[in-house]
Amino acid sequence: EIDYINGFLLRRARAHGIAVPENTRLFEMVKRKESEYERIGTGLPRPW
């Protein structure tokens, strides 16, 4: 959903030259957290 909802907002804002730093930060935080979930059970260490 983050790609669909917030991704849409980020693309539209970029197309109109509007800065949306909080939405960008939220998108990055969620994507970082999602990447951690993909490593669960793989034995790979978490990034610092």
Backbone as JSON Lines, residues from 0, in Angstrom:
{"i":0,"aa":"E","n":[0.81,-1.2,0.0],"ca":[0.0,0.0,0.0],"c":[0.85,1.26,0.0]}
{"i":1,"aa":"I","n":[2.03,1.19,0.62],"ca":[2.87,2.39,0.67],"c":[3.26,2.81,-0.74]}
{"i":2,"aa":"D","n":[3.52,1.85,-1.62],"ca":[3.86,2.19,-3.0],"c":[2.68,2.81,-3.72]}
{"i":3,"aa":"Y","n":[1.51,2.29,-3.48],"ca":[0.31,2.75,-4.18],"c":[-0.13,4.13,-3.68]}
{"i":4,"aa":"I","n":[-0.32,4.26,-2.38],"ca":[-0.87,5.51,-1.83],"c":[0.18,6.61,-1.74]}
{"i":5,"aa":"N","n":[1.22,6.37,-0.94],"ca":[2.21,7.42,-0.75],"c":[3.07,7.59,-1.99]}
{"i":6,"aa":"G","n":[3.31,6.49,-2.71],"ca":[4.07,6.58,-3.95],"c":[3.37,7.48,-4.96]}
{"i":7,"aa":"F","n":[2.05,7.34,-5.06],"ca":[1.27,8.19,-5.95],"c":[1.42,9.65,-5.55]}
{"i":8,"aa":"L","n":[1.3,9.93,-4.27],"ca":[1.43,11.3,-3.77],"c":[2.81,11.86,-4.1]}
{"i":9,"aa":"L","n":[3.84,11.07,-3.87],"ca":[5.2,11.53,-4.16],"c":[5.4,11.82,-5.64]}
{"i":10,"aa":"R","n":[4.88,10.95,-6.5],"ca":[5.01,11.18,-7.95],"c":[4.26,12.44,-8.38]}
{"i":11,"aa":"R","n":[3.06,12.65,-7.87],"ca":[2.27,13.83,-8.23],"c":[2.95,15.11,-7.72]}
{"i":12,"aa":"A","n":[3.44,15.07,-6.5],"ca":[4.12,16.24,-5.94],"c":[5.35,16.57,-6.77]}
{"i":13,"aa":"R","n":[6.12,15.56,-7.13],"ca":[7.33,15.77,-7.95],"c":[6.95,16.36,-9.31]}
{"i":14,"aa":"A","n":[5.87,15.87,-9.9],"ca":[5.44,16.36,-11.21],"c":[5.06,17.84,-11.16]}
{"i":15,"aa":"H","n":[4.6,18.29,-10.0],"ca":[4.17,19.69,-9.85],"c":[5.22,20.55,-9.14]}
{"i":16,"aa":"G","n":[6.38,19.97,-8.85],"ca":[7.45,20.73,-8.21],"c":[7.17,21.07,-6.76]}
{"i":17,"aa":"I","n":[6.41,20.22,-6.08],"ca":[6.06,20.46,-4.68],"c":[6.89,19.54,-3.8]}
{"i":18,"aa":"A","n":[7.52,20.12,-2.78],"ca":[8.31,19.34,-1.83],"c":[7.37,18.77,-0.76]}
{"i":19,"aa":"V","n":[7.5,17.49,-0.51],"ca":[6.7,16.82,0.53],"c":[7.66,16.0,1.41]}
{"i":20,"aa":"P","n":[8.5,16.68,2.2],"ca":[9.55,15.98,2.95],"c":[9.03,14.97,3.96]}
{"i":21,"aa":"E","n":[7.92,15.25,4.6],"ca":[7.39,14.3,5.59],"c":[6.91,13.02,4.91]}
{"i":22,"aa":"N","n":[6.27,13.16,3.77],"ca":[5.81,11.97,3.05],"c":[6.99,11.18,2.5]}
{"i":23,"aa":"T","n":[8.01,11.88,2.05],"ca":[9.22,11.21,1.56],"c":[9.87,10.44,2.7]}
{"i":24,"aa":"R","n":[9.98,11.06,3.86],"ca":[10.57,10.42,5.03],"c":[9.75,9.19,5.44]}
{"i":25,"aa":"L","n":[8.43,9.32,5.47],"ca":[7.56,8.2,5.82],"c":[7.76,7.04,4.85]}
{"i":26,"aa":"F","n":[7.79,7.33,3.55],"ca":[7.99,6.32,2.52],"c":[9.31,5.57,2.75]}
{"i":27,"aa":"E","n":[10.38,6.32,3.0],"ca":[11.69,5.71,3.21],"c":[11.72,4.85,4.47]}
{"i":28,"aa":"M","n":[11.07,5.32,5.55],"ca":[11.03,4.56,6.8],"c":[10.3,3.23,6.61]}
{"i":29,"aa":"V","n":[9.16,3.26,5.94],"ca":[8.38,2.05,5.73],"c":[9.15,1.08,4.84]}
{"i":30,"aa":"K","n":[9.77,1.58,3.77],"ca":[10.53,0.7,2.88],"c":[11.72,0.07,3.61]}
{"i":31,"aa":"R","n":[12.37,0.83,4.48],"ca":[13.49,0.3,5.27],"c":[12.99,-0.82,6.19]}
{"i":32,"aa":"K","n":[11.84,-0.59,6.83],"ca":[11.27,-1.59,7.72],"c":[10.85,-2.84,6.95]}
{"i":33,"aa":"E","n":[10.28,-2.66,5.77],"ca":[9.89,-3.8,4.94],"c":[11.11,-4.64,4.57]}
{"i":34,"aa":"S","n":[12.23,-4.0,4.3],"ca":[13.43,-4.75,3.91],"c":[13.94,-5.59,5.08]}
{"i":35,"aa":"E","n":[13.71,-5.14,6.32],"ca":[14.09,-5.92,7.49],"c":[13.24,-7.18,7.58]}
{"i":36,"aa":"Y","n":[11.96,-7.09,7.27],"ca":[11.07,-8.24,7.35],"c":[11.48,-9.32,6.37]}
{"i":37,"aa":"E","n":[12.02,-8.94,5.23],"ca":[12.43,-9.92,4.23],"c":[13.59,-10.77,4.72]}
{"i":38,"aa":"R","n":[14.36,-10.28,5.69],"ca":[15.51,-11.02,6.21],"c":[15.15,-11.93,7.38]}
{"i":39,"aa":"I","n":[13.94,-11.84,7.9],"ca":[13.55,-12.67,9.03],"c":[13.68,-14.14,8.64]}
{"i":40,"aa":"G","n":[14.37,-14.88,9.45],"ca":[14.54,-16.31,9.21],"c":[15.67,-16.65,8.26]}
{"i":41,"aa":"T","n":[16.36,-15.65,7.74],"ca":[17.45,-15.94,6.81],"c":[18.79,-16.04,7.51]}
{"i":42,"aa":"G","n":[18.85,-15.59,8.77],"ca":[20.11,-15.6,9.5],"c":[21.0,-14.43,9.19]}
{"i":43,"aa":"L","n":[20.53,-13.51,8.36],"ca":[21.33,-12.33,8.02],"c":[21.21,-11.29,9.13]}
{"i":44,"aa":"P","n":[22.31,-10.63,9.46],"ca":[22.26,-9.6,10.49],"c":[21.49,-8.37,10.02]}
{"i":45,"aa":"R","n":[20.95,-7.66,10.99],"ca":[20.25,-6.41,10.68],"c":[21.26,-5.31,10.39]}
{"i":46,"aa":"P","n":[20.95,-4.4,9.51],"ca":[21.87,-3.28,9.24],"c":[21.88,-2.3,10.4]}
{"i":47,"aa":"W","n":[22.99,-1.63,10.59],"ca":[23.08,-0.64,11.66],"c":[22.73,0.7,11.16]}
